[in-house]
Amino acid sequence: MYLYRNNLFQLNLFHIEEEIDKKAFLADLRVFSLILDPPDDPHHLVDLYDSALRDIVDEHAPLRTKEMSSRPMFPWYNKITQAAKRHRRYCVWIRTSLCVPFEMFKVSKILVKNTFASAKSDYYNKKIKACKANQRTVFSVVNKVLHKSQTVLPNNINSDKDMAHCFNNFFCQKILNIHSGF
């Protein structure tokens, strides 16, 4: 796993079995040294078997890598939401000419939406109730829900005098822009 632009990525390694030429693969297996002359020690046999088979598979279907973004699970994701999503996926795969499977899919889609909404509201209700009387943490939870971030002042403002000067420049420039537009 590595971090790139605040996203976590994971490298997955895999072989594409469809690329294997079966005749050439079987020919390489026939001249496999373990078949012709296997060692007597079982530990040595397993190690040799693993390394030799891995070499043959790597030769016929090279190891590929794929970057996949690793997203953290939602904190409100639970067994109920998982079951609702699984049922919706099942309804997508039902293929008939009848209207019933499509209606099942529409109902399951609404069920997933409602399940996620109730799970999310339950999660945030518990978080807010856990804050009790601490208003700062309540507002931080609410800001997180509303995706609000704190406003950051520019680095060049060190005092109230600098702030007033910036405001003055901004509004003077604004008035000049308005006058120049006429």
Backbone hydrogen bonds in HBPLUS format (Angstrom, degrees):
<---DONOR---> <-ACCEPTOR-->    atom                        ^
c    i                          cat <-CA-CA->   ^        H-A-AA   ^      H-
h    n   atom  resd res      DA  || num        DHA   H-A  angle D-A-AA Bond
n    s   type  num  typ     dist DA aas  dist angle  dist       angle   num
A0002-TYR N   A0009-PHE O   2.87 MM   7  5.36 149.3  1.97 143.7 153.5     1
A0009-PHE N   A0002-TYR O   2.79 MM   7  5.36 167.3  1.80 163.2 167.7     2
A0004-TYR N   A0007-ASN O   2.94 MM   3  5.38 164.8  1.96 154.0 158.4     3
A0007-ASN N   A0004-TYR O   3.05 MM   3  5.38 155.6  2.11 111.0 118.8     4
A0070-SER N   A0008-LEU O   2.69 MM  62  5.29 168.9  1.70 144.3 148.2     5
A0010-GLN N   A0068-MET O   2.79 MM  58  5.32 160.3  1.82 150.4 157.0     6
A0068-MET N   A0010-GLN O   2.90 MM  58  5.32 160.5  1.94 151.9 158.5     7
A0012-ASN N   A0066-LYS O   2.88 MM  54  5.23 171.0  1.89 150.9 153.6     8
A0066-LYS N   A0012-ASN O   2.91 MM  54  5.23 141.4  2.06 143.1 154.7     9
A0014-PHE N   A0064-ARG O   2.96 MM  50  5.34 153.4  2.03 144.0 150.5    10
A0064-ARG N   A0014-PHE O   2.78 MM  50  5.34 174.6  1.78 164.2 165.9    11
A0019-GLU N   A0016-ILE O   3.20 MM   3  5.84 157.1  2.25 114.8 120.9    12
A0020-ILE N   A0017-GLU O   3.16 MM   3  5.59 162.9  2.19 113.0 118.3    13
A0025-PHE N   A0021-ASP O   2.90 MM   4  6.06 157.6  1.95 156.2 163.7    14
A0026-LEU N   A0022-LYS O   2.91 MM   4  6.04 161.1  1.95 146.4 150.9    15
A0027-ALA N   A0023-LYS O   2.98 MM   4  6.15 148.5  2.08 139.9 149.1    16
A0028-ASP N   A0024-ALA O   2.97 MM   4  6.22 153.9  2.04 146.2 152.3    17
A0029-LEU N   A0025-PHE O   3.00 MM   4  6.28 147.9  2.11 142.9 152.2    18
A0030-ARG N   A0026-LEU O   2.99 MM   4  6.21 142.9  2.13 142.4 151.6    19
A0032-PHE N   A0029-LEU O   3.16 MM   3  4.84 157.8  2.21 102.5 104.9    20
A0035-ILE N   A0032-PHE O   3.11 MM   3  5.57 137.1  2.30 109.5 120.4    21
A0036-LEU N   A0032-PHE O   3.29 MM   4  6.63 156.9  2.35 150.5 157.1    22
A0037-ASP N   A0033-SER O   2.80 MM   4  5.75 164.3  1.83 148.8 153.9    23
A0045-LEU N   A0041-ASP O   2.90 MM   4  6.06 151.3  1.99 148.7 157.9    24
A0046-VAL N   A0042-PRO O   2.94 MM   4  6.16 157.4  1.99 148.7 152.9    25
A0047-ASP N   A0043-HIS O   3.06 MM   4  6.29 167.8  2.08 150.6 153.8    26
A0048-LEU N   A0044-HIS O   2.93 MM   4  6.00 164.5  1.95 149.0 153.9    27
A0049-TYR N   A0045-LEU O   2.85 MM   4  5.88 156.1  1.90 145.1 152.6    28
A0050-ASP N   A0046-VAL O   2.90 MM   4  6.05 161.7  1.94 151.0 155.2    29
A0051-SER N   A0047-ASP O   3.01 MM   4  6.21 172.3  2.02 152.2 154.3    30
A0052-ALA N   A0048-LEU O   2.91 MM   4  5.91 162.9  1.94 148.6 154.1    31
A0053-LEU N   A0049-TYR O   2.99 MM   4  5.98 163.2  2.02 144.8 150.2    32
A0054-ARG N   A0050-ASP O   2.97 MM   4  6.00 155.5  2.04 144.7 152.2    33
A0055-ASP N   A0051-SER O   3.00 MM   4  6.18 152.4  2.08 142.0 149.0    34
A0056-ILE N   A0052-ALA O   3.03 MM   4  6.33 157.7  2.08 149.3 154.8    35
A0057-VAL N   A0053-LEU O   2.93 MM   4  6.14 166.5  1.94 154.1 157.5    36
A0058-ASP N   A0054-ARG O   2.89 MM   4  6.00 158.9  1.93 146.8 153.2    37
A0059-GLU N   A0055-ASP O   2.97 MM   4  6.10 140.7  2.13 139.6 149.8    38
A0060-HIS N   A0056-ILE O   3.10 MM   4  6.39 154.1  2.17 147.9 153.7    39
A0061-ALA N   A0057-VAL O   2.72 MM   4  5.66 160.2  1.76 156.2 162.3    40
A0077-TYR N   A0074-PHE O   3.12 MM   3  5.29 165.8  2.14 110.8 114.8    41
A0082-GLN N   A0078-ASN O   2.99 MM   4  6.15 154.0  2.05 148.5 156.8    42
A0083-ALA N   A0079-LYS O   2.89 MM   4  6.05 155.7  1.95 144.0 150.1    43
A0084-ALA N   A0080-ILE O   2.99 MM   4  6.24 155.7  2.05 146.9 153.5    44
A0085-LYS N   A0081-THR O   3.00 MM   4  6.20 160.4  2.04 146.7 151.5    45
A0086-ARG N   A0082-GLN O   2.94 MM   4  6.14 156.1  1.99 147.3 154.4    46
A0087-HIS N   A0083-ALA O   2.95 MM   4  6.16 156.4  2.00 147.3 153.1    47
A0088-ARG N   A0084-ALA O   3.00 MM   4  6.25 154.9  2.06 146.3 153.2    48
A0089-ARG N   A0085-LYS O   2.94 MM   4  6.21 159.0  1.98 150.0 155.3    49
A0090-TYR N   A0086-ARG O   2.94 MM   4  6.21 150.6  2.02 144.3 152.8    50
A0091-CYS N   A0087-HIS O   2.97 MM   4  6.25 152.7  2.04 147.0 153.8    51
A0092-VAL N   A0088-ARG O   3.09 MM   4  6.41 138.1  2.28 143.6 154.6    52
A0093-TRP N   A0090-TYR O   3.18 MM   3  5.43 127.7  2.46 101.0 113.3    53
A0103-GLU N   A0099-CYS O   3.01 MM   4  6.28 156.1  2.07 154.9 162.3    54
A0104-MET N   A0100-VAL O   2.85 MM   4  6.12 152.4  1.92 152.1 160.6    55
A0105-PHE N   A0101-PRO O   2.89 MM   4  6.16 151.4  1.97 144.7 152.1    56
A0106-LYS N   A0102-PHE O   2.97 MM   4  6.28 158.8  2.02 148.1 153.3    57
A0107-VAL N   A0103-GLU O   2.97 MM   4  6.19 161.0  2.00 150.1 154.9    58
A0108-SER N   A0104-MET O   2.87 MM   4  6.05 158.5  1.92 147.4 154.0    59
A0109-LYS N   A0105-PHE O   2.83 MM   4  6.01 147.0  1.94 148.5 157.6    60
A0110-ILE N   A0106-LYS O   3.15 MM   4  6.40 157.5  2.21 145.4 150.2    61
A0111-LEU N   A0107-VAL O   2.91 MM   4  6.14 152.1  1.99 144.8 153.7    62
A0112-VAL N   A0108-SER O   2.92 MM   4  6.13 155.4  1.99 145.9 150.9    63
A0113-LYS N   A0109-LYS O   3.11 MM   4  6.34 162.0  2.14 144.8 149.7    64
A0114-ASN N   A0110-ILE O   2.92 MM   4  6.14 166.7  1.93 154.1 157.3    65
A0115-THR N   A0111-LEU O   2.81 MM   4  5.90 154.1  1.87 147.2 155.3    66
A0116-PHE N   A0112-VAL O   2.93 MM   4  6.08 164.7  1.95 152.1 155.5    67
A0117-ALA N   A0113-LYS O   3.01 MM   4  6.20 157.9  2.06 145.1 151.8    68
A0118-SER N   A0114-ASN O   2.92 MM   4  6.09 163.3  1.95 149.6 153.5    69
A0119-ALA N   A0115-THR O   2.92 MM   4  6.02 160.0  1.96 147.5 153.7    70
A0120-LYS N   A0116-PHE O   2.87 MM   4  5.95 158.7  1.92 147.8 153.6    71
A0121-SER N   A0117-ALA O   2.97 MM   4  6.14 160.7  2.01 145.9 151.3    72
A0122-ASP N   A0118-SER O   2.86 MM   4  5.98 157.3  1.91 146.8 153.5    73
A0123-TYR N   A0119-ALA O   2.96 MM   4  6.11 155.5  2.02 142.8 149.5    74
A0124-TYR N   A0120-LYS O   3.03 MM   4  6.32 167.4  2.05 153.2 155.3    75
A0125-ASN N   A0121-SER O   2.83 MM   4  5.92 151.1  1.92 145.8 154.6    76
A0126-LYS N   A0122-ASP O   3.01 MM   4  6.18 158.7  2.05 147.1 151.9    77
A0127-LYS N   A0123-TYR O   3.03 MM   4  6.34 151.8  2.11 143.5 152.0    78
A0128-ILE N   A0124-TYR O   2.91 MM   4  6.09 159.3  1.95 148.4 153.1    79
A0129-LYS N   A0125-ASN O   2.89 MM   4  6.08 159.8  1.93 148.9 155.0    80
A0130-ALA N   A0126-LYS O   2.92 MM   4  6.01 141.2  2.07 140.0 150.2    81
A0131-CYS N   A0128-ILE O   3.10 MM   3  5.22 140.9  2.26  98.4 109.5    82
A0132-LYS N   A0129-LYS O   3.28 MM   3  5.48 148.7  2.38 102.5 110.7    83
A0134-ASN N   A0131-CYS O   3.08 MM   3  5.61 166.8  2.10 139.4 139.1    84
A0138-VAL N   A0134-ASN O   3.22 MM   4  6.51 153.3  2.30 145.6 153.6    85
A0139-PHE N   A0135-GLN O   2.92 MM   4  6.12 166.2  1.93 152.9 155.4    86
A0140-SER N   A0136-ARG O   2.97 MM   4  6.21 146.1  2.08 141.7 151.8    87
A0141-VAL N   A0137-THR O   2.99 MM   4  6.18 151.9  2.08 143.9 150.3    88
A0142-VAL N   A0138-VAL O   2.97 MM   4  6.27 161.2  2.00 150.4 155.9    89
A0143-ASN N   A0139-PHE O   2.85 MM   4  5.96 159.4  1.89 145.7 151.4    90
A0144-LYS N   A0140-SER O   3.00 MM   4  6.12 143.8  2.14 135.3 145.0    91
A0145-VAL N   A0141-VAL O   2.96 MM   4  6.28 151.3  2.04 147.9 155.6    92
A0146-LEU N   A0142-VAL O   2.95 MM   4  6.18 156.8  2.00 149.7 156.0    93
A0148-LYS N   A0143-ASN O   2.80 MM   5  4.92 161.1  1.84 148.0 151.0    94
A0147-HIS N   A0144-LYS O   3.29 MM   3  4.92 155.1  2.36  93.2 100.2    95
A0163-MET N   A0159-SER O   3.12 MM   4  6.42 154.0  2.19 143.3 150.6    96
A0164-ALA N   A0160-ASP O   2.93 MM   4  6.20 160.8  1.97 151.1 155.2    97
A0165-HIS N   A0161-LYS O   2.99 MM   4  6.19 154.3  2.06 144.6 152.0    98
A0166-CYS N   A0162-ASP O   2.95 MM   4  6.21 153.7  2.02 147.3 153.9    99
A0167-PHE N   A0163-MET O   3.02 MM   4  6.32 161.9  2.05 152.7 157.1   100
A0168-ASN N   A0164-ALA O   2.93 MM   4  6.12 161.4  1.97 148.8 154.1   101
A0169-ASN N   A0165-HIS O   2.95 MM   4  6.20 162.9  1.98 149.9 154.1   102
A0170-PHE N   A0166-CYS O   2.93 MM   4  6.11 159.7  1.97 149.9 155.8   103
A0171-PHE N   A0167-PHE O   3.00 MM   4  6.24 170.9  2.01 159.5 160.1   104
A0172-CYS N   A0168-ASN O   2.94 MM   4  6.03 157.3  2.00 150.2 157.2   105
A0173-GLN N   A0169-ASN O   2.95 MM   4  6.02 160.1  1.99 146.8 152.3   106
A0174-LYS N   A0170-PHE O   2.96 MM   4  6.16 148.8  2.06 142.8 152.1   107
A0175-ILE N   A0171-PHE O   2.99 MM   4  6.20 157.0  2.04 147.2 151.6   108
A0176-LEU N   A0172-CYS O   3.01 MM   4  6.27 158.9  2.05 147.9 153.8   109
A0177-ASN N   A0173-GLN O   2.96 MM   4  6.16 152.9  2.04 145.0 152.3   110
A0178-ILE N   A0174-LYS O   3.01 MM   4  6.30 150.5  2.10 143.4 151.5   111
A0179-HIS N   A0175-ILE O   2.94 MM   4  6.19 163.9  1.96 153.0 156.9   112
A0180-SER N   A0176-LEU O   2.92 MM   4  6.06 153.7  1.99 145.4 152.9   113
A0181-GLY N   A0177-ASN O   3.18 MM   4  6.28 126.8  2.48 133.7 145.7   114
A0181-GLY N   A0178-ILE O   3.16 MM   3  5.22 139.0  2.33  96.8 108.4   115
A0182-PHE N   A0179-HIS O   3.27 MM   3  5.63 155.5  2.34 106.8 113.3   116
